[in-house]
């Protein structure tokens, strides 16, 4: 397996890189760990972004807004640890089913977190409501939890050649400026406080980003049973990612239901 650590990137570059790896005709099994150069909200493929947030206000506050190719709800990116796992379809080292793969990845990462003293576990409950559009307030079965609150989520996209898993783990609380803008619904902020948490609000001493990335790496490496070797994007991947940056930076892709 290949390990990519791509550091700080804009929202549209991050999504372009993930899709580029996913779209290769011969997919290299890849764990990618990455960060966001500016605060961002990412949205599931099927979400109507204009109904969820106040787009002009978010843009005025310089919050990057991007639509993912994976499903799921809205995710706040600023003080989280983000990863993607891209593997060929029917890859023998990971279950291919939607639910079974979600369970396996979550359990592997839970094991990695347990090794550094985090008492995380997988949820056994179903979603609170399909109408709740913010990922962290709506735990589903096999999401990663701490003290009864969701701390990690995973979304998926499948093709005939590959499966892309995009995940995030909340490390620290988002800025008080950012969090209220995650939804037009006033109740969402209260639900975030009640139903979700961050690693470092539950731990003493707090964890560094490096420690959490290492826990994800070790958990997945041991669970999958494959060595991971640091690498970089191939030329084909880099060229396609560059082409896709325009897509993810466009209003047509991100706000297709919004009237400008």
Number of C-alpha atoms within 10 A of each C-alpha: 18 18 18 19 15 14 12 14 15 18 26 25 20 22 24 26 23 24 21 20 27 27 18 15 11 12 17 17 20 23 24 24 22 20 22 21 15 15 20 22 22 21 26 22 18 13 19 17 23 16 13 17 18 14 16 10 11 17 11 8 12 13 20 19 23 26 26 29 21 19 18 22 23 25 21 25 24 22 18 24 22 20 22 21 22 26 26 23 18 14 12 10 11 18 17 17 11 13 11 13 16 21 19 17 25 26 21 21 26 24 23 25 22 15 13 13 10 19 15 23 21 21 20 12 11 13 14 12 11 11 9 16 21 21 23 28 26 24 27 20 14 24 27 26 25 19 12 16 22 29 25 30 24 22 20 21 18 18 11 9 15 22 23 25 22 22 19 21 24 25 24 20 16 17 12 8 8 18 15 16 22 21 18 14 13 11 9 19 16 11 15 18 12 13 17 21 25 22 23 16 13 15 12 8 8 13 15 12 15 10 13 21 20 16 22 24 21 20 23 25 18 14 18 17 12 12 12 17 12 12 13 14 16 11 9 12 20 16 13 18 24 15 14 19 18 14 18 22 20 13 15 11 15 23 18 13 14 13 6 5
